[in-house]
Amino acid sequence: MGGGRGGVGKSVLSLNMAVYLAQLGRSVLLVDADGAGGTLHTLLGVEPPAEALGEESDDGAVPLLATSVPGLRLVPQTYRAGSTQPERSGKKAHWVAELRKLDVDYVVIDLGAGTAPATLDLFLSADIGVAVTTPEPPSVEAVYRFVRALFQRTVRRLFVSDRFRLRLFERAQNELGALPTPAELARALGRYDSNLGHLAAAELARLRPRLVVNETRLRTDIELGPTMNEMARRYLGLELEYVGHVEHDDAAWLSVLRRRPLLIDNTTSKSARNIERIARRLLALMMTREAERTVEPIPMVAPEANLYDVLGVPRGATDEELRRAYKRQRENYQSGSLPLTSLLTSDALKREQAHVEEAHDTLLDPLRRKAYDASVFPDEPVPAPKPAVVDAALDAEREMMQRELAREINAETEFTGALLGKVRESRGINIEDIARATKISMSHLRAIEADAFSELPALVYTRGFVQELAKYLRLDAAQVTKTYVRRFREFLAAADGGDTAS
């Protein structure tokens, strides 16, 4: 877990990711590698040993702390005696070698803020690296700066043993100035040496940081992750794959005050469920080896975008698809756009806005569109529609959930709201789709999945709702209704202090 800016929730996410894996019965090591000073022991309510606060142990071993979570151990941040600076980065090579010797299933590393070489190296060495942002301009800018630094570090490590190539790399950097985009840097290298450019482009295609948006409050906050990925692909030349969001929730803040992991302190809170979903997606990515998938390397000569590319639609797009794409891009390119923070100058933003308007005016006019297609794509047939872009994290998560459900559901299964929600998510069904088909309100469907019995209507109506939901999900309606209604009756009986008739 990294990402550039401090205070966005990397430590809380790292801690709860580790707890989730430990609760699956795995052996997990949680590592505090925050260069500004570690706090994971405080979040866990663990007192660090003397060697973590002073001299390292005699054998130089990594200090391991037991925690209250079975299967989870903590490597706290360490300090030299008489110093307030953590010593982790100075002993990176030895320390990482020690970590690799440990017999554990998973290692979760909280990198803290910044783009120090040691931080970047640890992020790059992980099977899956996750950048964390909040829906605020400084946080978004920090993530973009972080991925730029990641690519520069990747290329530098690639050429470090070849002095001639390293000089060419540094010359290309100096030509572009501070913080060039990865695509610009790869192409600048290609102008000096085409082989180096293609090599850098191949490394860029393999660079695949994941993205989590924390502290979301609004619909636009939830949409920030996919939009940042789109903008990173367009202007930086890499994928910034979105794996989920965590809603703003006082439960997370209270868990920090209580020094307890959120997934233990309040398992039913919105933020806990969000974190569980992110953890499940990341685990699914690791299990299906999707983490190793790369995208097509960027071309060495930047192609000129056509009007369809500007709107992000295929050539065969319908008028309705063009209108929706125009509306989305108009929002993306408005002044002060959050996902564009630090990517475009004010002049460049005005040019992009003009291109969006030109695309709208041209492509939604049948005569102008026909003339445009004839001039830009002469003698080229309209290509077949491309398959939808695969959300690797979501696809892997659904596949894993379907395997789990095949083991969980049988003739004796007790159906809970959480299990019904898991079935729905595994099939890629939205609550809105069920509400539209069954005429059950979304508020009642959400209450059923949350086992919020106090928010459900009378038992006779709830029974009908659950039955219709089970049919829509292609489950055994009789078994689902019987087990869910039994639990609803128990709730009513406890509330009334006695048995409740149906």
Helices and strands as residue ranges (DSSP letters): H 10-23, E 28-32, H 40-44, H 50-53, E 65-66, E 72-75, G 89-91, H 92-101, E 106-110, H 117-125, E 130-133, H 137-159, H 163-176, H 182-192, H 194-206, E 210-216, H 219-231, I 232-236, E 241-247, H 250-258, H 262-265, H 270-288, G 290-292, H 307-311, H 319-332, G 338-340, H 346-363, H 366-376, H 392-408, H 417-426, H 431-438, H 442-449, G 453-455, H 459-472, H 477-496
